[in-house]
Amino acid sequence: MMKKTLVALAAVAVTGGVFAQATMTGAIAFGFQSDTTSSNVTTSGMGIEDSEINFAVSEDIEGVGKLSAGTGYAGGGRGVAVTTNNTDITFTLANGAKIKMASAKGAEYLSGGVAGAGANFEADLTYTTLVSRTSNDSFSVALPVATGLTLTVTNTEADVVVGTGSAAAAATTPVQRYNTAALQYKAGPVVVDGQFRAYDNQVTNSTSSVNTKNRLSASYDLGVAKIGAGVDQNTYTYGNTKTNTLVGLTIPMGSLTLGAQMLTVTASGNATSSSNYTRSGALAGGMYSLSKRTYVTGQYWTGDVGGTSNQTGYLFSLYNTF
């Protein structure tokens, strides 16, 4: 929702005949959030939801292609676990290939990913219950292989301990590396994305150290509504799996946008039956634009996907972007 703003005086830099244009975006938001558990324990409060500023620059490099770079700073707010914003440098070559080097927050694949649909205005079911987002250093190459079809290979080093956080490996290595191959298809209203990820530095025979990850999502934009669905599955070195499945719907209605998500989390193959489960949750929300830069959001969620049975909550926020 953030709008691009031309940075005065620094917007156009002339160096050896090469033009570079810089943009600045940002957001400030204040809101109220409340969560209630099945035992009627409620936590709530007001606060800054978001405070950030981001800079980006791009230029044409003769004989090579286009270079773009960006970085950002977060001033505060609940947000996610990581407070730093993304930093990246991207080369776009004349043949359409892209080479990207970045330090970025982990993406919310199911609801905030390329094929996501639903109430992903600020919080969503993946953000509130499933994903502990960390800062990741990555190097990726994206190659157009056919019309609308792109293959991307990424090597990533995550600033977390091995797998999903095994303490046994923390003294061995400070980072967990993984390689991801992604195939994405875009044609008109259709988006399909499939990914395979393999982890290294694993803990043998562990129910919490990830061995591989498989992802698949798709969406279709009908114009009057956008529908999407996806699955995200971890397979651990013990052989057990955890599968997250989400379906979403987004309906634009002029200044108002409505959305909903339904999520199922299934754990299976664990050594004890108590560790195997199926949980579900749902979220509905809306966003209303007061102007081109200012909007309000409201969301309500319920379910036990985070392990707390029958948890409910709601969130209201006022956003100003630039």
C-alpha positions as CSV (number, residue, x, y, z in Angstrom):
1,M,0.0,0.0,0.0
2,M,3.0,2.3,0.3
3,K,3.2,5.0,-2.4
4,K,6.4,5.9,-4.2
5,T,7.6,9.4,-3.5
6,L,10.3,11.2,-5.6
7,V,13.2,12.2,-3.4
8,A,13.8,15.9,-4.2
9,L,17.3,16.9,-5.4
10,A,18.6,13.3,-5.0
11,A,16.0,11.9,-7.3
12,V,18.1,12.1,-10.4
13,A,21.9,11.6,-10.1
14,V,24.1,12.1,-13.2
15,T,27.3,10.2,-13.2
16,G,29.2,9.7,-16.4
17,G,26.0,10.1,-18.4
18,V,24.2,7.4,-16.5
19,F,20.9,8.4,-14.9
20,A,19.8,7.0,-11.5
21,Q,16.4,7.6,-10.0
22,A,15.7,7.2,-6.3
23,T,12.3,6.7,-4.6
24,M,11.3,6.7,-1.0
25,T,8.4,4.9,0.6
26,G,7.2,4.5,4.2
27,A,4.4,3.8,6.6
28,I,3.2,4.8,10.0
29,A,0.3,2.9,11.7
30,F,-1.4,2.9,15.1
31,G,-3.8,0.3,16.2
32,F,-5.6,-1.8,18.9
33,Q,-5.3,-5.6,19.3
34,S,-7.0,-8.1,21.6
35,D,-6.6,-11.9,22.0
36,T,-8.8,-14.2,24.1
37,T,-8.0,-17.8,24.9
38,S,-10.6,-20.6,25.7
39,S,-10.1,-20.0,29.4
40,N,-11.3,-16.4,28.9
41,V,-7.8,-14.9,29.4
42,T,-7.6,-11.7,27.4
43,T,-4.6,-9.6,26.5
44,S,-5.1,-6.3,24.7
45,G,-3.7,-2.9,24.1
46,M,-3.0,0.0,21.8
47,G,0.3,0.8,20.2
48,I,2.3,1.7,17.1
49,E,1.7,-1.1,14.6
50,D,4.2,0.0,12.0
51,S,6.9,2.7,11.5
52,E,9.2,2.4,8.6
53,I,11.0,4.1,5.8
54,N,12.4,2.5,2.6
55,F,14.7,3.8,-0.1
56,A,15.2,2.4,-3.6
57,V,17.4,3.4,-6.6
58,S,17.6,2.1,-10.1
59,E,19.8,2.9,-13.1
60,D,20.5,1.6,-16.6
61,I,24.0,0.2,-17.1
62,E,25.1,0.2,-20.8
63,G,25.8,-3.2,-22.2
64,V,24.6,-5.0,-19.0
65,G,21.0,-4.2,-18.2
66,K,19.4,-2.5,-15.2
67,L,20.6,-2.3,-11.6
68,S,18.2,-1.6,-8.8
69,A,19.0,-1.5,-5.0
70,G,17.0,-0.7,-1.9
71,T,17.2,-0.6,1.9
72,G,14.9,0.3,4.7
73,Y,14.7,1.1,8.4
74,A,12.0,0.2,10.9
75,G,11.4,2.6,13.8
76,G,9.1,0.4,15.9
77,G,5.8,-1.3,16.2
78,R,4.6,-4.8,17.0
79,G,5.1,-6.0,13.4
80,V,7.0,-9.3,13.2
81,A,10.0,-10.7,15.1
82,V,12.5,-8.9,12.8
83,T,12.5,-5.1,13.0
84,T,15.1,-4.5,10.2
85,N,13.7,-4.0,6.7
86,N,14.9,-5.6,3.5
87,T,18.1,-4.7,1.7
88,D,18.8,-5.9,-1.8
89,I,20.8,-5.4,-5.1
90,T,19.3,-6.7,-8.3
91,F,20.7,-7.0,-11.8
92,T,18.2,-7.4,-14.6
93,L,19.9,-8.5,-17.7
94,A,18.9,-7.7,-21.3
95,N,17.6,-11.3,-21.8
96,G,15.2,-10.9,-18.8
97,A,17.3,-12.9,-16.3
98,K,17.7,-11.5,-12.8
99,I,20.5,-11.8,-10.3
100,K,19.6,-10.8,-6.8
101,M,21.6,-10.4,-3.5
102,A,19.5,-9.6,-0.5
103,S,19.1,-9.6,3.3
104,A,15.4,-9.9,3.8
105,K,12.6,-11.0,6.1
106,G,11.3,-14.5,5.5
107,A,8.2,-14.4,3.3
108,E,4.7,-15.4,4.4
109,Y,4.2,-17.9,1.7
110,L,0.6,-19.1,2.0
111,S,-1.2,-15.8,2.6
112,G,1.4,-13.2,1.6
113,G,3.1,-15.1,-1.2
114,V,2.8,-14.6,-4.9
115,A,-0.4,-16.6,-5.3
116,G,-1.9,-15.7,-1.9
117,A,-5.4,-14.4,-1.4
118,G,-7.3,-13.4,1.7
119,A,-7.2,-10.9,4.4
120,N,-3.5,-10.2,4.2
121,F,-3.8,-6.5,5.1
122,E,-1.6,-6.5,8.1
123,A,-2.0,-9.7,10.2
124,D,-3.0,-13.0,8.8
125,L,-3.2,-16.6,9.9
126,T,0.4,-17.5,8.9
127,Y,1.8,-14.3,10.5
128,T,-0.1,-14.7,13.8
129,T,0.3,-18.4,14.4
130,L,2.8,-20.2,12.1
131,V,5.7,-18.1,11.0
132,S,8.6,-16.8,13.1
133,R,10.1,-14.5,10.5
134,T,13.9,-14.1,10.6
135,S,16.4,-12.1,8.6
136,N,17.9,-14.1,5.7
137,D,20.9,-13.5,3.5
138,S,20.4,-14.9,0.0
139,F,21.7,-15.1,-3.5
140,S,19.3,-16.0,-6.3
141,V,19.2,-16.3,-10.1
142,A,15.9,-16.1,-12.0
143,L,15.7,-17.3,-15.6
144,P,12.7,-16.9,-18.0
145,V,12.3,-20.4,-19.5
146,A,9.1,-19.8,-21.5
147,T,6.4,-17.3,-21.9
148,G,5.1,-16.6,-18.4
149,L,7.3,-19.3,-16.9
150,T,10.3,-18.4,-14.6
151,L,12.8,-20.7,-12.8
152,T,14.4,-19.2,-9.7
153,V,17.2,-20.9,-7.7
154,T,18.1,-19.4,-4.4
155,N,20.8,-20.1,-1.8
156,T,19.9,-18.7,1.7
157,E,21.6,-18.4,5.0
158,A,19.1,-17.9,7.8
159,D,20.1,-16.3,11.1
160,V,18.6,-19.1,13.1
161,V,20.0,-22.4,14.5
162,V,19.7,-25.6,12.7
163,G,16.4,-26.6,11.3
164,T,13.5,-25.3,13.3
165,G,15.7,-24.4,16.2
166,S,17.5,-27.4,17.6
167,A,19.7,-26.5,20.6
168,A,21.9,-29.5,20.0
169,A,23.3,-27.9,16.9
170,A,23.6,-24.3,18.1
171,A,27.2,-24.8,19.2
172,T,28.1,-26.3,15.8
173,T,27.0,-23.5,13.5
174,P,25.3,-20.1,13.9
175,V,23.3,-20.3,10.7
176,Q,21.1,-22.8,8.8
177,R,21.5,-22.8,5.1
178,Y,19.1,-24.0,2.5
179,N,18.7,-24.1,-1.3
180,T,15.3,-23.5,-3.0
181,A,14.2,-24.2,-6.6
182,A,11.0,-22.3,-7.5
183,L,9.0,-22.5,-10.7
184,Q,6.4,-19.8,-11.2
185,Y,3.8,-19.4,-14.0
186,K,2.0,-16.1,-14.6
187,A,-0.5,-15.7,-17.5
188,G,-3.3,-13.1,-17.2
189,P,-5.4,-13.8,-14.1
190,V,-3.6,-17.1,-13.3
191,V,-0.6,-17.4,-11.0
192,V,0.9,-20.8,-10.0
193,D,4.0,-21.3,-7.9
194,G,5.8,-24.5,-6.9
195,Q,8.9,-24.7,-4.7
196,F,11.3,-27.4,-3.4
197,R,13.8,-26.6,-0.6
198,A,16.6,-28.7,0.9
199,Y,18.3,-27.9,4.2
200,D,21.9,-28.7,5.3
201,N,23.5,-28.9,8.8
202,Q,20.6,-31.2,9.9
203,V,20.2,-33.0,13.2
204,T,19.9,-36.7,12.5
205,N,16.6,-38.4,13.4
206,S,15.1,-35.2,14.8
207,T,11.4,-34.4,14.9
208,S,12.2,-30.6,14.7
209,S,15.2,-30.4,12.3
210,V,13.8,-29.8,8.8
211,N,15.1,-32.0,6.0
212,T,13.0,-30.7,3.0
213,K,10.2,-28.4,2.3
214,N,7.6,-28.6,-0.5
215,R,5.3,-25.6,-1.4
216,L,2.6,-25.2,-4.0
217,S,0.1,-22.3,-4.4
218,A,-2.2,-20.9,-7.1
219,S,-4.6,-18.1,-7.5
220,Y,-7.1,-16.9,-10.1
221,D,-8.3,-13.2,-10.4
222,L,-11.9,-13.1,-11.5
223,G,-12.0,-9.3,-11.5
224,V,-14.9,-9.2,-9.0
225,A,-12.9,-11.5,-6.6
226,K,-9.6,-13.3,-6.3
227,I,-9.4,-16.9,-5.1
228,G,-6.3,-18.7,-3.9
229,A,-5.1,-21.9,-2.3
230,G,-1.8,-23.3,-1.2
231,V,0.1,-26.0,0.8
232,D,3.3,-25.7,2.7
233,Q,4.8,-29.0,4.0
234,N,8.0,-29.6,6.1
235,T,9.5,-33.1,6.3
236,Y,11.8,-33.5,9.3
237,T,14.8,-35.8,9.6
238,Y,12.8,-38.2,11.8
239,G,10.4,-38.7,8.9
240,N,7.5,-36.8,10.5
241,T,5.7,-34.0,8.6
242,K,3.9,-30.8,9.3
243,T,1.5,-29.6,6.6
244,N,-0.2,-26.1,6.4
245,T,-3.1,-25.7,3.9
246,L,-4.8,-22.4,3.3
247,V,-7.6,-21.2,1.0
248,G,-8.4,-17.5,0.6
249,L,-10.8,-15.1,-1.0
250,T,-10.4,-11.3,-1.7
251,I,-13.2,-9.1,-2.9
252,P,-12.5,-5.5,-4.0
253,M,-15.5,-3.2,-3.7
254,G,-14.2,0.3,-4.6
255,S,-12.6,1.9,-1.6
256,L,-13.4,-1.2,0.4
257,T,-11.6,-4.6,0.2
258,L,-12.9,-7.6,2.0
259,G,-11.0,-10.9,2.5
260,A,-11.2,-14.2,4.3
261,Q,-8.8,-17.2,5.0
262,M,-9.3,-20.7,6.2
263,L,-6.2,-22.6,7.5
264,T,-5.6,-26.2,8.5
265,V,-2.4,-27.4,10.2
266,T,-1.7,-31.2,10.3
267,A,1.2,-32.9,12.1
268,S,1.8,-36.6,11.4
269,G,4.4,-39.3,11.7
270,N,5.6,-38.4,15.2
271,A,6.8,-40.9,17.7
272,T,3.9,-40.3,20.1
273,S,0.2,-40.0,19.1
274,S,-0.1,-36.8,21.3
275,S,2.3,-35.0,18.9
276,N,0.1,-35.8,15.9
277,Y,-2.9,-33.4,15.4
278,T,-5.1,-31.5,13.0
279,R,-5.9,-27.9,13.9
280,S,-7.9,-25.3,12.0
281,G,-8.6,-21.6,12.1
282,A,-10.3,-18.8,10.1
283,L,-9.8,-15.1,9.6
284,A,-11.9,-12.4,8.1
285,G,-11.0,-8.7,7.5
286,G,-11.4,-5.6,5.5
287,M,-9.5,-2.5,4.4
288,Y,-11.1,0.8,3.6
289,S,-9.1,3.6,1.8
290,L,-9.7,7.0,3.1
291,S,-7.4,8.6,0.5
292,K,-4.6,7.5,-1.8
293,R,-2.2,7.3,1.2
294,T,-4.4,6.6,4.2
295,Y,-6.5,3.6,5.1
296,V,-8.0,1.6,8.0
297,T,-8.0,-2.1,8.5
298,G,-10.0,-4.5,10.7
299,Q,-9.6,-8.2,11.2
300,Y,-11.0,-11.0,13.4
301,W,-9.6,-14.5,13.7
302,T,-10.6,-17.7,15.6
303,G,-9.2,-21.2,15.9
304,D,-6.5,-23.3,17.5
305,V,-3.8,-23.4,14.8
306,G,-1.2,-21.9,17.2
307,G,-1.8,-24.6,19.8
308,T,-4.1,-22.6,22.0
309,S,-7.6,-24.0,21.7
310,N,-10.5,-21.8,20.6
311,Q,-8.4,-18.6,20.6
312,T,-10.0,-15.5,19.2
313,G,-8.8,-12.0,18.5
314,Y,-9.3,-8.8,16.6
315,L,-7.2,-5.9,15.3
316,F,-8.0,-2.4,14.1
317,S,-5.3,-0.1,12.6
318,L,-5.0,3.3,11.0
319,Y,-2.3,3.5,8.3
320,N,-0.7,6.5,6.6
321,T,1.8,5.7,3.8
322,F,4.1,7.8,1.6
